[in-house]
Amino acid sequence: MESWIDAQWTKERLNEAAGMFDCDASDARKLGDFENYVYEVKKEGIPYILRITHSSHRRQIELEAEMKWINFLHGHGMNVSLSHQSRAGSLVEELAGEDGSFFVSLFDKAPGVAVRANSDHFDKRLFEKWGSLTGKMHTITKHYRDPSSKARMAWDEDEILNFERYLPQEEEDIIELGKQTIDEIRTFPQSEDTYGLIHSDIHHGNFFYDQDEGDLHVFDFDDSMWFYFASDIAIPLYYATWSKHGGDPLHVRSAFGEGFLRSFLRGYESECQVTKEWFLRIPQFLLLRDLTLYSVFHQKWDLATIPQGEKELLDGLKKRLRQKEPMVDLDWEAIYDNR
């Protein structure tokens, strides 16, 4: 979280935010603070997830649209964390700050446990379930018609794609690559079968695995936007590969990525079909994720003081972008034809 927002966020405000939903934050456990403050709080002894979003990050109408979509998915059998109304009957409450406002939302805590890349559960079975979950979400969303959904931004309205603002001027080659990638993706055709609301961040840090039921439960829809469904296939491939083999050579990443993608695609197509035309566009969405992350890190981190590990991460991204080395280099046609 940016330091100027952090300076406004206090224990007193946390207690007030929790009270809006009749929750107790006396023993609140912070779970995250990158783009939102996320806490585990209690209500009648039951754990819930309290999320606080600053108005510089999202408008209230955007957050309300997110909650309505989540609850629609939940109502149609998706394993997502239900959004709850406040004491006043709102899905999103506003809490005034010195500079801007804080918007407060409450969710069910997802059952299950996080799955790490070094876990025994990080295998073909999980990858297939991951694909099935994603495909089911897309199929359900194609029937979603709530007018509020238009409040979620389209992908190319994201401020983080303003590469000239966030990247150093001397990195003109990366800035130009970013512009070219955006221009190319803008030429892709849109239809109800290819373009709609997507989660946009379905990596393994955003779902829990319920070992008793064998199900995945997805959460953190903060990045949901109007974009191509194919991007939601690219993102799991990107993060699974990066988490497992991010520091390894391209051929190692690619070997893992192919195995992951075959399993993921098998699950995805059990719920939703993807045409070859769109499958072959996945590399463009992988590149866009590289560029987006590179921009986000420049926005969020003080490059003069970042720890060595984060510096190495940033330098690695820069090197790959300048060398135009993808996260994975696959025979996309062969994978699709022999899936």
N, C-alpha and C positions, 0 to 999 in steps of 0.2 A: 504494500500500500504506500502511496506517496506520503512523504513526511508531513506535508501541510494538512492532510486529512488525518493522519495519525495523531497530530497534536490536538485535534478536536475530540477524539474518541476517548471517553472516560468510563470508569467503572459505573459512575452514576447514570450515564447514558445507556450503558448495557442493561442495567437493572430496569430502567424505564422502558426500554425496548421490549425486554422479556415480559414486563408487566402488561403490555398491550395485548399479549396473547395468553395472559394468566399463567405465565411460566415463572419458574424460580431460577435465577441466575447466580445464586449465592455460591454454588459450586460449579459454575460454568467452565467448560473445558474448551479452549480455543483449538479449532481444527484447521483453520486457514486464514490468511490475511493478504493474499496476493492481489486479487481484484475486489474481493468482498471480505468482510469479517464473518467468519463462520464459527458457531459455537454449538456444543452439545449442552442443552439445558434440560430441566425436568419440569413435568407437569403432572401433578398427582402421582409422583414417583416414576413416571414413564419418561424415557429419554426422547427428546425431539431435537431437530436441527433448526437453530435460529440463524438467519442470514441477514446481514446488514450491508446495504449497497449505498454508496455515496451518489448524490445527484449529478456529480461530474462524470459518473460512469454510465448511468442509465436514468432515463426518465421514468416517472411512476407509471405512465401508460404502457411503456414497454414491459415493465415488470408484471403488471396486471395481465398483459397478453401472454406472457410466459406462464404464469400460474394457471390461466384458463386452459392453455394447451396441455400442460402437464396433467391437469385433472381430467381433461378429455381422454388422454391416453390411458390414464388409470381406469377410467370408466369403461374402456374398451379392452381391458384385460392385460395392459402393459404393466410390467413390474417397474413402476416409477414411484418416487416418494411424493405422496399426496400433499398438496398445499392446503393449509388450514386458514379459516377465517379468524380474525382477531375478535376481541371482546365486543368491538363496535360493528362487527360483521363485514370487515374488509379483508381482502387477501393481501393487501399491501398497506402498511401504515407509515406515516411520515413523522419524523422526529427532527426538529429544527437544530441546526448547528450554527457556529459562528460564521461560517462561509459555506453556504449551501445547506442541503438537508441530508438526512440519513433515512433510507427506506427500509422497512423491516418486514420480513416474511418468515413464516414458520412451516416446516415440513416434517413429515414422518421420518424417523431414522430408518434407513434401509436395513433389512436383516442381512446377516452374513458377515463376511470378512473381506478385507482388501486382498487382492492377489498381486504379489510381486513378480517381477520378471524371473527371479531365481527360485520361485516356488515350484513344487512338484505339480501344482495344479495348472501351471502356465504351459498348457499342452494342446494337442490337436482337438481334444474334446472341448476344452474351454473356448478355443478359437471358433469352433463350429457354433457353439451356443452364442458367442459374441456376434457372429454373423446373423444367426437366426433372430436375435433380439433387434438388431439394426434393421433387418428386412421387415420384421413385423411392424416396427415403428413407422417405417416409410409407407407400408400398405395402409395402415390405419390413418395416417396423416393425409393421404391423398383424398380422403373423404371428409376432411375437416374444413368447415365453411364459416367459422365464427369471424365476423367482421373485425373483431379486436386484433386478430392475428396480423393485420396490416401494420400495426404499431411496431412490430419487430422489424428491424432494419434489413434492407437488402445487403448482401455481402459486400458490394462495392461502395456502400455508404460508410463502411467502417473507417473511422479516423486513423486507425493504425496502418492503413494502406497508403497513407500520405508519407511515403518513404522520404521525400525531400525534407520533411519536417523533423523526422526522428533520426535519420542516418547522417553521419558526417559528410560534408560536401566532397571530401576527397574520395569517397566511395561511390563515385558517379557511375561506375560500371554496375554495381549492385542496384542502385536506384533505377538505372535504365532497364535492367533485367526485370525489376519489379513492375515497371510501367508496361513493358512488353507483355508480361504474363497476364496482367489485368486486362489489357486490350484483347489478348487472344481469348481469354475465357469469356469476355463480354460478347464474343461472336457466337458462342454456343447457343443453339436453339432452346427455347423454353416451352414446356408443355406441362400439364398436370401430372404426367407420368415421369417427368425428368427433373422438375423444379418445384420446390415448396419449402415449408418450414422444416429445418433439420436441427438436430442437436448440435452438430458442428464440433463436438469435442469428446467423442465416445472413445476415450482411451481407458486403460485398465485402472487408472486412478479415479475414474468416475463411475465405477460400478462395484458392487459387492457380490461375492459368490456365496450363496446359501448352500452349504455342503449337505445339509439335511434334505433339502428339497431338490438340490441339483440345479437351481435356477440362478440367473443373474438379475440384479436389481440396479437399474441405472439412475443416476442423479446428476446434479449440477448442470442445469439447462441454461446457465447464465449467458453462454455464447450462442444460444439458438438464434437462427436468422433465416432469411429467405435465400436459399442457395440450391445448387444442384445436388440431388441425392447421391450422386457418385462421389461427392466430397466426403460423405459419411462412410464410404468404403475406404477411401484413401487415408483418412485420419487414423483408424485403428492399425492399418498396415504401417503407417509412419511411426506411431508411438511404440507399437510392439517391437518393431525392428530397432528403433533407437534405444529403447530400454534394455533390450537383450544384447545388442551388438553395436551400440553407438560409437564405441571407440575402436571398432574393428575395421579392416579393409572392406572395400566395396564388394568383393566377391563373397565374403563371409556374410555381410548384411543381405546380399541378394539371395544367397542360398536359403537363409532363414526366411526371408520375405516371401519367397515362392512357396515354401511349405505352409507358412501362415496363411497366405492368400488363398491357396487351394482349400484349406479347411474352412476359412471364413466364408468363402464364396459358396461352399456346399451348404452351410447354414443359411446364408442370406437368401439363396435361391429356393430354399424350402418355404420361404415366406413371400418373396418378391423377386421378380425377374429383372435382370439387367441385360441390356442389349450389348452386342459386341461394340457397336459404335461408341457407347458410353464407357465401356470397360477400357477401351483403348485411350480414353481421355484421362484416366487416373494419373498418369505422370504429371500432367499440368497441375492437378490439385495437390500432389506431393510437393511440387516446386513452390506453389503458393504458400503451403504451410511452412516451408523453410523460410521464405521471405517474411511471412507474418511473424513468426517467432523472433526472427532477427530484429524486426522493428519493435516488437513488444519489449524485448530485453533492453533495447536502447531507451525506451520510454520509462521503464520501471527501475532500472539499475543506475546507480551512480558509478560510472565507469572508472572514476578515480579511486574508488574505495572498495570495489567488489572483491569478494574472496577469490582465491586462486582457482578454485574449482569452477566457479561461474565464468571467470575470465577464459579458462580453457574451453568451456562450452561455447562461448561467444566466438572465440578465435576459430574453433572447429567449423562452426556454421559459416563464418566469413570465408574460410578457405574453400569449403565445398561450393559455396555460391560463386566465388570467383573462378573456380576451375570447372564450374557447371557439372559437378559430380552429384548425381541424384542420391536420394536415400537408398534406393534399390534400382538395379538395372536388370530388367526382366524381359523375357520373350513373351510379351503380353498376348500376342495372337495365339501362340502355342498353349498358353495356360488357359485361355478362354475356350479354344477349340477342343481341348482335352480335359475339360473340367468334369 
